[in-house]
Structure formats: C-alpha cells, structure tokens
C-alpha cells in the first residue's frame, strides 16, 4: 500500500528520497498501483525529464521513463523489438508502462525482456548519496541487474543498432504472452546472442559468442543451446520436452530470418 507520495523536480532530490527505507520509484505505475502487501512511499519520476529517445552513433539511448508505446513509435526501434513489445501488453498498458519498469518487474514470460536480453541492453544506474566505489553511476547488463539489483535509479537503457534482431514466439493465441519465445541478435563481427523466454523468473541467455563455421554451424549451436537451456523448463503451461523442442525450432527460425535480412 502506498503510504506517501513525492514528486521531486531534480534527479538529485529523487535519489535522496529513494535512499530512504521502504521507498520505491514510480514511473508508469502499472505495477506499483496493483494491490501490495507491504507499505511503502513512492517517488514520482514524471518531472525529471527522463522520457527521451536519442540515437548516438550505433546505439539507441532510451531514457528510463520512455513508455513502451513511445519506443514502438520511434523510427529507430528495431522491427523485431516492436514485435516483442506488442506481445508484452495491450495498448492502454503500453501507453503507461515505462521501459525501465517493464524490465525491473519482468518475469520469464516477458517478450520485451527477452528481446532486450538478446540485444545485450545496458542499464545506466545513478546512485546518488550512496555512491558505489566512488562512482556516481554504473552500467550493468540485464542478467547482472536482475541477478543482484544495485541500489540506485535506472536512468537510461542503451541498445545497439548495428545488429540484426529476430524474434519468434509460440502462444495459445496470436496476442497472448508466449509459452516459448526466442530472440537472436547478430553483430557483423560474427557475435550471436540467443535469449529465450516463456518460462521462469526471468528470460534465459542461452548463447553468446562467435561461432566459427558460418550460419549453418551457428544454427546447429543455437538449437543445441536452446534445448539445453529449456531441458527442465516444465510448468503448468507446457512440458520441458515441448519447450526444448519449440525453443530449438524458434532459434533456427530467428537465425534464418537474420540471414535473409543480411
């Protein structure tokens, strides 16, 4: 339950407030406005100006309070990422939910988090009064952030634009959240990064590296990695055997789609 509300006008003031116990950042409010068992204060981020998208060289810099719909409508948003975001939530939610909030509160079935994991998104975290190792800000990969979230406030997400990204999913209906989804990002230097979603507490990074031997070898490696990552991924939605087989198929489709695009 929300017990106190603050709306600071500077980042410094927001960080000072967030350093207090039982205080959480409020972006779009799609998660914090749900019924909660704990009592906490919220720091509204709307007045901080963290709602811009910038193209910087080969990267797209996305402020933390950019909404999912705003990202979709950006001319620089990769088509496969748009596809994943549309499966994340309905339009009314996308108009409120922020990119940072969607990642912080994601579970393993999140198409958006799966695609961002494949893209190797980097999160800039501001620490404010509680400076970490003398640094006022630090940069974290998504796996690192979700495993051990650092104290502080996410202010920016950075994704590469010099990649080919493909996304595939299987669900009960065309617009349902996936039972299995796969995203593959590939760099010109040969790096291939495969992320899988549809199961567990967070998406899984199944493959990240340079595969010698060309596209056919990369497909074989990705299929093997997908099956291995989901070999115990059974729950009420699907068996582990089903998920492993489907994940391998989707990984292959993603790589073939990237090959056609290239």
Buried (B, 14 or more C-beta within 10 A) or exposed (E): EBEEEBBBEEBEBBBBBBBEEEBBBBBBBBBBEEEEEEEBBBBBBBEBEBBEBEEEEEBBBBBBBBBBBBBBEBEEBBEBBBBBBBBBBEEEBBBBBBBBBBBBBBEBBBBBBBBBBBBBBBBBBBBBEEEEEEEEBBEBBBBBBBEEEBEBBBBBBBBBBEBBBBBBBBBEEEEEBBBBBBBBBBBEEEBBBBBBBBBBEBBBBBBBEEBEEEBEEBBBBBBBBBBBBBEEBBEEBBEBEBBBBBBBBBBBBBBBBBBEEE
